[in-house]
Amino acid sequence: MVVKSKRGRRRYVVFEVSPNLRRETLIKGLGSVKGEHPPQVIQLDHGMAVIRCTPDSREETILAVSRIDPGSVSLVTSGTLRKIRELYPALKSEKR
């Protein structure tokens, strides 16, 4: 397991986005966020998006998503996907 001191901390931001927003559009738009580790689209389902970023780039990530999808709303920020999926059961992945 990689320790946080080497990998760095992560934040997961949940957004309510337009249902017609495409993953490719979101990925291209997030390319404008500067930093060592660019934001990553973890999930885009059911009109909700989960974006992983560093704690320092959280505000910049929120602004980038609002530029890509002006109707988007930042709902919650968490350090773990588990907490996000507890809060929003629609984001739980189906068991394989």
Secondary structure by P-SEA (a helix, b strand, c coil): ccccccccbbbbbbbbccccccaaaaaaaacccccccccccccccccbbbbbbcccaaaaaaaaaaaaccccccccccccaaaaaaaccccccccc
